[in-house]
């Protein structure tokens, strides 16, 4: 018997043990998973390739734009001359300075917070006299009350359109770290509010509420900094009157 005939005879013999039929469903499922992973990898690679392409193009444009041959300096800039007596020097850029503290319009309210230097943090109203805001007569300011009795402002907020005493919430601000001091979230409510509450990530929180000494129909409120870190996490602000009835939707 030749080698070829021996090979053909071996191929015709049945296997020594039976094999189970292939599970086509499992094979197809595994194939889909492999294709899905491959698509995700391909998509990520496509995004990376796109980003690299964009960066290369932007880099090329930046290099091209910075070329002195293609971007010549204007005559005035290419040959600068010192200012003379006949030509006034250019005005310097305006310096960024803090706004001066406004004097309290009514009584200042202690917030129960002190800075590292021991000064007390207060909130108070201040008067506004702006012709373009005829119906806005006051705003709120958070400040340090110095031992000498004056005030060192940190943050001020006020209504900027409509009336400052229209029913509802106004000048809600705060939640900022200013000069090393965290300013709590504060504001005021125009109306007979006795309680102001809200929720932060599903947890109820309640503000401290004090009627304004100049107009008790306006209440000033602020939240504990440990509970409310920003006005944007409050969902929503709700006011209640002395009988517990809700004043806002």
C-alpha positions as CSV (number, residue, x, y, z in Angstrom):
1,X,0.0,0.0,0.0
2,X,1.4,3.3,-1.0
3,X,1.6,6.3,1.4
4,X,-1.3,8.0,-0.4
5,X,-3.6,5.0,0.0
6,X,-2.6,4.8,3.7
7,X,-3.6,8.5,4.2
8,X,-6.9,8.0,2.4
9,X,-7.7,4.9,4.6
10,X,-7.0,6.9,7.8
11,X,-9.3,9.7,6.7
12,X,-12.2,7.3,6.1
13,X,-11.9,5.8,9.7
14,X,-14.5,7.1,12.3
15,X,-13.1,9.2,15.2
16,X,-12.2,7.4,18.4
17,X,-14.8,9.4,20.4
18,X,-17.9,11.3,19.5
19,X,-17.8,15.1,19.5
20,X,-20.8,17.3,20.4
21,X,-22.4,19.3,17.6
22,X,-21.1,23.0,17.6
23,X,-23.2,25.5,19.5
24,X,-23.9,27.9,16.7
25,X,-25.7,30.4,19.1
26,X,-22.8,30.7,21.4
27,X,-20.4,31.1,18.6
28,X,-22.5,33.9,17.0
29,X,-22.9,35.6,20.4
30,X,-19.1,35.5,21.0
31,X,-18.6,36.8,17.5
32,X,-20.9,39.7,18.1
33,X,-19.1,40.6,21.3
34,X,-15.8,40.5,19.5
35,X,-17.1,42.7,16.8
36,X,-18.6,45.1,19.3
37,X,-15.3,45.5,21.1
38,X,-13.5,45.9,17.8
39,X,-15.9,48.7,16.8
40,X,-15.3,50.5,20.1
41,X,-11.6,50.2,19.6
42,X,-11.8,51.3,16.1
43,X,-14.0,54.3,17.1
44,X,-11.6,55.3,19.8
45,X,-8.7,55.0,17.3
46,X,-10.6,57.1,14.8
47,X,-11.2,59.8,17.4
48,X,-7.5,59.8,18.4
49,X,-6.5,59.9,14.7
50,X,-8.9,62.8,14.1
51,X,-7.5,64.7,17.1
52,X,-3.9,64.1,16.0
53,X,-4.9,65.4,12.5
54,X,-6.5,68.5,13.9
55,X,-3.5,69.2,16.1
56,X,-1.1,68.8,13.2
57,X,-3.2,71.1,11.1
58,X,-3.5,73.7,13.9
59,X,0.2,73.4,14.5
60,X,1.0,73.9,10.9
61,X,-1.3,77.0,10.7
62,X,0.3,78.4,13.8
63,X,3.8,78.0,12.4
64,X,2.7,79.4,9.1
65,X,1.0,82.4,10.9
66,X,4.1,83.1,13.0
67,X,6.4,83.2,10.0
68,X,8.0,86.6,9.8
69,X,8.1,86.4,6.0
70,X,4.4,85.9,5.6
71,X,3.3,88.1,8.6
72,X,5.4,91.3,8.3
73,X,5.1,93.7,11.2
74,X,3.4,97.0,10.5
75,X,5.7,99.9,10.1
76,X,4.8,101.4,13.5
77,X,5.5,98.1,15.3
78,X,8.7,97.3,13.3
79,X,10.4,100.5,14.2
80,X,9.2,101.6,17.7
81,X,10.2,105.0,18.8
82,X,10.2,106.3,22.4
83,X,7.4,108.8,23.2
84,X,8.4,112.4,22.8
85,X,7.2,115.6,24.5
86,X,4.9,116.3,21.5
87,X,3.4,112.8,21.4
88,X,1.7,111.8,24.6
89,X,2.5,108.4,26.0
90,X,-0.1,105.7,25.6
91,X,-2.4,105.3,28.6
92,X,-1.6,102.3,30.8
93,X,-4.0,99.4,31.1
94,X,-6.6,100.0,33.9
95,X,-5.8,98.3,37.1
96,X,-8.2,95.9,38.6
97,X,-9.2,97.1,42.0
98,X,-11.9,96.0,44.5
99,X,-15.0,98.1,44.9
100,X,-15.1,100.2,48.1
101,X,-17.3,99.0,50.9
102,X,-20.8,100.4,50.9
103,X,-22.2,101.7,54.2
104,X,-25.0,99.7,55.7
105,X,-28.6,100.6,54.7
106,X,-30.2,99.4,57.9
107,X,-28.6,97.1,60.5
108,X,-25.8,94.7,59.7
109,X,-26.6,91.1,60.5
110,X,-23.8,88.8,61.9
111,X,-23.5,85.6,59.9
112,X,-21.8,83.6,62.8
113,X,-18.6,83.2,60.7
114,X,-15.2,84.6,61.6
115,X,-12.1,84.9,59.5
116,X,-8.6,83.7,60.3
117,X,-7.9,87.1,61.8
118,X,-10.9,87.0,64.0
119,X,-13.0,89.5,62.2
120,X,-16.7,89.0,62.0
121,X,-18.5,88.3,58.8
122,X,-21.8,90.2,58.3
123,X,-24.4,90.8,55.7
124,X,-26.2,94.2,55.2
125,X,-28.2,96.1,52.7
126,X,-26.7,99.1,50.9
127,X,-28.4,101.9,49.0
128,X,-28.4,102.1,45.2
129,X,-29.0,105.3,43.2
130,X,-28.6,104.5,39.5
131,X,-30.7,106.3,36.9
132,X,-30.7,103.2,34.6
133,X,-32.2,101.1,37.4
134,X,-34.9,103.4,38.7
135,X,-36.8,100.6,40.6
136,X,-33.7,99.2,42.3
137,X,-32.9,101.1,45.5
138,X,-30.8,98.6,47.5
139,X,-28.7,95.5,47.3
140,X,-26.9,93.1,49.7
141,X,-23.3,93.0,50.7
142,X,-21.3,90.5,52.6
143,X,-18.4,92.1,54.4
144,X,-16.1,92.0,57.4
145,X,-16.9,94.3,60.2
146,X,-13.7,95.7,61.5
147,X,-13.0,96.5,65.1
148,X,-13.0,100.2,64.3
149,X,-16.6,99.8,63.2
150,X,-16.1,100.2,59.4
151,X,-16.6,97.5,56.8
152,X,-14.4,95.5,54.5
153,X,-16.5,94.3,51.5
154,X,-16.1,90.8,50.1
155,X,-19.1,90.4,47.8
156,X,-22.1,92.5,46.8
157,X,-25.2,91.5,44.8
158,X,-28.4,93.3,43.7
159,X,-31.4,93.1,41.4
160,X,-30.5,94.5,38.0
161,X,-33.9,94.5,36.2
162,X,-37.4,95.2,37.2
163,X,-38.2,96.1,40.8
164,X,-36.0,95.2,43.8
165,X,-39.2,94.6,45.8
166,X,-41.3,92.5,43.4
167,X,-42.5,89.4,45.1
168,X,-40.0,86.5,45.1
169,X,-36.3,85.8,45.5
170,X,-33.6,88.3,44.6
171,X,-29.9,88.8,44.5
172,X,-29.1,85.1,45.2
173,X,-25.3,84.8,45.2
174,X,-22.3,83.6,47.1
175,X,-20.6,80.2,47.3
176,X,-17.2,81.8,46.4
177,X,-13.8,81.8,48.0
178,X,-12.8,85.5,48.1
179,X,-9.5,86.6,49.6
180,X,-9.2,83.3,51.5
181,X,-12.8,83.6,52.9
182,X,-15.7,81.4,51.8
183,X,-18.8,83.6,51.3
184,X,-21.9,81.6,52.1
185,X,-24.8,81.5,49.6
186,X,-27.2,84.4,50.4
187,X,-30.0,86.5,49.0
188,X,-33.3,88.1,50.0
189,X,-37.0,87.4,49.6
190,X,-39.6,90.1,49.1
191,X,-42.7,88.9,50.8
192,X,-44.0,87.5,54.1
193,X,-41.5,84.6,54.3
194,X,-40.8,83.0,57.7
195,X,-38.9,80.0,56.4
196,X,-36.7,79.4,53.3
197,X,-35.7,75.8,52.4
198,X,-34.3,73.9,49.5
199,X,-32.6,70.6,48.7
200,X,-29.0,69.8,47.8
201,X,-28.6,66.5,46.0
202,X,-31.9,65.3,47.5
203,X,-31.0,66.4,51.1
204,X,-33.2,69.1,52.6
205,X,-31.5,72.3,53.8
206,X,-32.9,75.4,55.6
207,X,-31.6,78.9,55.5
208,X,-31.2,81.4,58.3
209,X,-33.8,84.1,57.8
210,X,-33.8,87.7,59.3
211,X,-36.2,90.5,58.4
212,X,-34.6,93.6,57.0
213,X,-34.6,96.4,59.6
214,X,-35.6,99.0,57.0
215,X,-38.5,96.9,55.6
216,X,-39.7,93.8,57.5
217,X,-41.6,92.6,54.3
218,X,-38.1,91.8,53.0
219,X,-36.2,89.0,54.6
220,X,-32.5,88.4,54.2
221,X,-31.3,84.8,54.2
222,X,-28.1,82.7,54.0
223,X,-27.2,79.0,54.1
224,X,-24.7,77.1,56.2
225,X,-21.5,76.9,54.1
226,X,-21.1,73.3,55.3
227,X,-24.5,72.4,53.7
228,X,-24.6,74.6,50.6
229,X,-21.4,75.2,48.6
230,X,-23.0,77.0,45.6
231,X,-26.3,78.6,44.6
232,X,-26.4,76.3,41.6
233,X,-26.9,73.1,43.7
234,X,-30.2,74.4,45.3
235,X,-33.2,72.8,43.7
236,X,-35.4,74.8,44.2
237,X,-35.6,77.6,46.7
238,X,-38.9,77.5,48.5
239,X,-40.4,80.2,50.8
240,X,-43.1,79.6,53.5
241,X,-45.1,82.1,55.5
242,X,-45.5,82.0,59.3
243,X,-48.5,79.5,59.1
244,X,-46.3,77.1,57.1
245,X,-48.1,77.7,53.8
246,X,-45.9,77.7,50.7
247,X,-45.4,81.1,49.0
248,X,-43.6,79.9,45.9
249,X,-44.2,77.1,43.4
